[in-house]
Amino acid sequence: MIGLIVARSKNNVIGKNGKIPWRIKGEQKQFKKLTTGNVVVMGRKSYEEIGHPLPDRLNIIVSRTAVFEGENLLTASSVEEAVSLAKDKEALRRAHFTPRGEPDIYISGGYGLYKEAVFFVDKMYITEVDTVVEDGTVFFPEFDAEDFDVKTGESGGDEIRFTRTIYTRRVQQKKVGDRELTYRKLTEADLDAFIRMRISQLTEEYASEGREVPKNVDLEAALKDYYNRHLADGTFVSWLALEGERIVGTSGMSFVEKPPYFSCPSGRLGLLSSMFTDPACRRMGIAQDLLNRVVGEARDYGCGAVWITASDMGVKLYTAYGFEHNGNFMQYKI
C-alpha cells in the first residue's frame, strides 16, 4: 500500500516559513503508528530539519543534489524511484532494513512530493486541523475528492482540535507484464459473482482436504444475507481484483469486537476470509495485493489483530506475510 500522511488547516495550509504552524499534543501520534516498521519517503529539506533517520523504519530521502545512505536510510532522485527502492530487496538489505512482510510506503512531504503523490497514492491520511492560518506559505495540493471514499476517524487536541480522515482511492490500477489489473471495493452489484467465487473457493478447499461438500446446505442464500447486512453496517469489507470486467481475485475482512486484553487493547479484531484467486491468474501477486488492502482496512478500523483459519493452500502466503500460529487457539463446534 502506498499512502500519504499530512496535517492541514481549514484553509489548506500545511506549512509556514518552513515550519508546521501549530503544535498540538497527540497530533503526530498517528504518523509514528503508521510508519513504524514501514517505509517513509520525505524530501531533503524535511529530512535535514529532522537531522537523522527516524528509527524503526526505512527512510528514503528524495533529493537530486545530495546522497544519504546508511542504516535505515536511502536516497532516491524522485518519488517514483523511492517507491521502486522500497520494493527492492537488494536496496532494503543495503540499508539493513528487514520488514515484516511487505512494507507499506508513506509519503510525508514536502509540497513537491505531495503534488506528485496525490495522483497515485492508494490512501491519504489527512489530519484536519480546526484552525485557519492566515499567513501560511505552503498549501496542500488540490486533488479530485470524487476519486476517493472518505472515512472520518478519531478527534483530539486541546486548544486546537483535529480530526483524522482517511481518503481511500476507489479504483486502483496495477500492470503485471502486459496485463492490466484493477482493484476496487466490493459493491452490492458484485454480490452474485462474489458469492459464486466464495463457494468455488470453499469447494476447492474441501476437495484439497479430501472432504465431500455437504449437499444440504444452501450456502448461497446464507452468504447473500450475511454480506448484505454487514456491508450495510460497515463490519464487512472486501477488495476485488479485476481484469477488464472479470473478477479474478477476492478478499474479505469482517470486524468483531471482544473485551480488550493485553495484546489487543482495542478489543477489535479482523477476521480474514474469502481470499481467492482465479487459477488462471495465480502467481501474479494478486493475493498479496488483496491481503495488503484488507489488512489496511483492519488497521484503519482500529483492529489490534487479524485472525484467519488458513487452508493448506493459504498457509504459505500468510506465513510469508507475517501471520503467526497461535498454539492456544481452539474451537468448539455448536
C-alpha positions, -999 to +999 in steps of 0.1 A: +000+000+000+012+035-009-001+062+014+003+098+021+003+114+056-004+151+061-020+176+085-037+207+071-056+237+084-092+246+074-078+268+047-054+240+034-022+253+049+005+227+057+034+250+064+046+285+073+081+296+066+094+261+067+077+251+099+044+234+109+022+263+120+007+246+151+018+224+179-009+201+192-004+173+217-011+139+201-015+153+166+016+134+153+009+102+171-007+087+140+024+093+120+046+071+143+020+044+145+016+041+107+052+044+097+070+023+123+082-009+107+074+005+072+088+030+047+086+068+050+095+089+020+104+126+025+121+155+008+156+166+016+146+198+034+122+178+057+150+153+064+176+180+072+151+196+095+148+164+115+186+158+113+186+120+115+168+089+102+136+082+120+141+050+140+124+016+133+115+024+097+132+028+064+138+065+055+140+073+018+151+108+011+141+123-023+170+146-035+187+153-068+217+171-052+226+151-020+231+115-012+221+100+022+228+063+029+233+043+060+213+021+083+176+026+076+185+053+051+184+055+013+183+083-013+161+085-045+160+111-072+122+111-075+091+098-057+087+071-084+123+059-077+116+060-040+086+037-044+107+013-065+135+013-039+110+004-012+102-027-031+137-036-040+150-064-017+186-057-025+182-020-016+165-030+017+194-052+025+218-024+017+200-002+043+199-031+068+161-029+069+142-061+074+104-055+071+078-079+084+060-089+053+057-063+025+061-028+040+037+000+034+051+032+019+041+066+033+049+099+016+054+125+043+061+157+024+070+184+015+048+200-011+067+188-042+063+152-031+027+156-022+020+173-056+032+141-073+017+116-049-019+128-048-023+113-083-013+078-075-014+070-037-039+044-026-047+062+007-043+096+022-043+100+059-052+136+064-055+152+098-079+181+095-068+208+120-095+231+132-077+264+127-072+290+100-036+300+092-039+334+075-003+338+066+006+302+055+033+298+029+028+262+018-006+246+009-017+210+003-021+205-034-056+202-049-070+168-058-102+153-071-122+142-040-146+122-062-118+097-067-118+087-030-140+072-003-137+093+029-138+078+064-138+101+095-118+088+124-109+100+159-107+136+171-084+151+196-065+182+207-070+208+234-070+245+224-068+235+188-089+204+178-081+180+150-100+151+132-084+122+114-098+114+079-088+086+056-092+090+018-091+057+000-088+057-038-119+040-052-102+024-082-065+014-081-046+002-111-016-021-115+002-035-145+016-070-144+036-077-175+012-069-203-019-074-182-039-045-166-054-052-132-079-030-114-085-031-076-117-018-061-141-024-032-170-049-034-204-033-041-239-048-039-238-051-077-209-076-074-225-098-048-237-127-071-203-131-088-186-127-054-207-154-038-201-178-067-163-173-063-166-178-025-185-211-030-159-222-056-131-214-031-148-234-003-154-263-027-118-263-038-106-263-002-129-293+007-116-312-023-080-305-015-086-319+020-104-350+008-138-339+022-171-341+005-191-309+001-224-310+021-253-312-003-280-300+022-266-265+029-280-235+010-248-215+013-257-190-014-287-177+004-268-176+037-239-157+022-261-132+005-279-124+038-246-120+056-229-098+030-260-076+026-262-069+064-226-064+071-217-043+040-245-020+051-233-016+087-196-014+078-185-046+096-175-064+064-153-050+036-139-067+005-114-057-021-117-072-056-091-077-084-105-074-119-091-079-154-113-059-176-148-065-162-140-100-149-133-106-112-101-126-109-094-122-072-114-117-040-107-109-003-128-102+027-124-088+062-151-090+090-148-068+121-158-081+155-152-067+190-142-086+222-135-073+257-100-057+255-070-077+265-032-071+268-022-080+233-053-062+218-063-032+240-089-021+215-107-054+216-113-051+178-104-080+156-103-085+119-115-119+106-099-126+072-119-146+047-127-150+010-091-149-002-093-165-036-076-160-070-088-174-103-064-203-112-056-187-145-043-156-127-022-171-099+014-163-093+008-126-104+009-112-069-029-107-067-034-125-034-006-104-018-021-071-032-056-080-019-042-091+015-024-057+018-056-039+012-079-057+036-052-058+064-051-020+058-088-018+063-085-037+096-058-012+107-079+018+098-109+002+117-087+001+148-082-036+150-053-049+172-050-082+153-062-101+123-073-138+126-077-164+100-084-201+098-060-209+070-065-236+044-034-257+035-033-237+003-031-204+021-006-211+049+025-202+028+010-168+018+000-159+053+033-171+069+053-151+044+032-120+052+039-123+089+010-143+103+020-165+132+004-197+146-015-193+179-010-226+198-038-218+222-065-213+195-092-239+200-127-243+185-159-258+200-184-267+174-220-259+184 
